[in-house]
Amino acid sequence: VPSPTEVVVTSTNFKTVLDWQYPPMSETPHFIVEIKPYKLGYYKIVSTCVNTSAHFCDVSAEINDPFDSHWLRVKAVVGSQQSEYVETKEFILQKHGKIGPPELNLLRHSDKIVVDIYHPA
């Protein structure tokens, strides 16, 4: 069974997702995702991404400390066979996460301009 490829973790506006690619197969592959927070020191299963057929996993709820290092890994399961895990590089939300721009609204009231600023989506 081939391992997943192009395994990447990204985060935008605190939504953190692990993505991967997998070749088409005659039998539907399922995937298991695990996370290893630095402070924990070992991998634990991401309960929302066990036997998933999707090629992504939202791990936002798993990252409690934005300054902590995390590693993620994923493996494929096809029938009774499974691949080796593929591990990501170190991920630190504070360092690698992106925050989008705020939303702005400008209104003119007679001789005044009102600027409303909203947090990113």
C-alpha positions as a printed Julia matrix, in Angstrom:
121×3 Matrix{Float64}:
   0.0    0.0    0.0
   1.54   3.34  -0.99
   2.0    6.06   1.61
   0.26   9.44   1.26
   2.29  12.12  -0.51
   2.52  15.93  -0.39
   1.58  15.92   3.3
   1.32  19.56   4.39
  -0.15  21.4    7.37
  -1.51  24.93   6.84
  -3.32  27.37   9.09
  -5.37  30.43   8.15
  -7.22  32.45  10.8
  -6.6   29.65  13.34
  -8.2   26.97  11.13
  -5.43  24.38  10.92
  -5.7   21.62   8.32
  -3.52  18.68   7.33
  -3.75  17.91   3.57
  -2.32  15.05   1.52
  -2.51  13.41  -1.88
  -3.15   9.75  -2.64
  -3.22   7.84  -5.93
  -6.52   6.43  -7.21
  -7.09   2.83  -6.14
  -9.69   0.19  -6.99
 -10.61  -0.06  -3.29
 -11.36   3.15  -1.35
  -8.44   4.07   0.89
  -9.07   5.31   4.42
  -6.68   7.38   6.47
  -5.61   7.71  10.09
  -4.16  10.98  11.38
  -2.09  11.41  14.53
  -0.62  14.48  16.25
   2.36  14.84  18.56
   2.44  18.02  20.66
   5.93  18.75  21.99
   4.75  18.86  25.61
   3.0   15.47  25.29
   6.03  13.84  23.66
   4.21  11.09  21.76
   1.66  10.67  19.0
  -2.06  10.43  19.74
  -4.88   9.7   17.32
  -6.97  12.63  16.07
 -10.41  11.16  16.83
 -12.18  13.09  14.06
  -9.78  11.67  11.45
  -9.84   7.91  11.99
 -10.82   5.82   8.96
 -11.66   8.96   7.0
 -11.81   8.78   3.22
 -11.15  12.53   2.91
  -7.68  13.73   1.92
  -7.6   16.35   4.66
  -8.11  16.64   8.42
  -9.08  19.72  10.44
  -6.79  19.63  13.51
  -7.71  23.1   14.85
  -9.18  21.68  18.07
  -5.97  19.7   18.73
  -3.68  22.74  18.94
  -4.1   24.34  22.35
  -0.82  26.26  22.63
   0.06  28.46  19.63
   3.71  28.6   20.75
   4.14  24.81  21.07
   5.72  22.6   18.41
   3.51  19.96  16.81
   4.14  17.15  14.36
   1.4   15.41  12.41
   1.41  12.15  10.52
  -0.97  10.22   8.32
  -1.13   6.67   6.98
  -3.35   4.92   4.46
  -5.4    1.8    5.13
  -6.64  -0.23   2.16
  -8.53  -3.35   3.1
  -6.41  -5.18   5.66
  -3.16  -3.54   4.57
  -1.7   -0.22   5.71
   1.08   2.09   4.61
   3.9    3.6    6.61
   3.15   6.9    8.33
   4.27  10.1    6.61
   5.27  12.82   9.09
   5.11  16.58   8.59
   7.85  19.01   9.46
   7.55  20.81  12.78
   4.48  23.08  12.91
   4.15  26.03  15.31
   0.87  27.91  14.96
   2.36  31.25  16.05
   5.19  30.91  13.51
   3.57  29.14  10.54
  -0.08  30.22  10.82
  -1.44  33.06   8.69
  -3.99  35.68   9.7
  -6.04  37.26   6.95
  -6.71  41.0    6.67
  -9.57  42.57   8.61
 -12.74  43.62   6.84
 -13.27  47.37   6.53
 -16.45  49.36   5.99
 -16.33  53.07   5.23
 -19.42  55.23   5.6
 -19.85  58.95   5.07
 -22.19  60.83   7.39
 -22.39  64.47   6.25
 -18.89  65.82   6.97
 -17.62  62.72   8.84
 -16.18  59.4    7.73
 -16.98  56.36   9.86
 -14.6   53.41   9.66
 -15.77  50.01  10.93
 -13.09  47.33  11.32
 -14.03  43.64  11.71
 -11.82  40.71  12.65
 -10.78  38.35   9.84
 -13.33  35.66   9.01
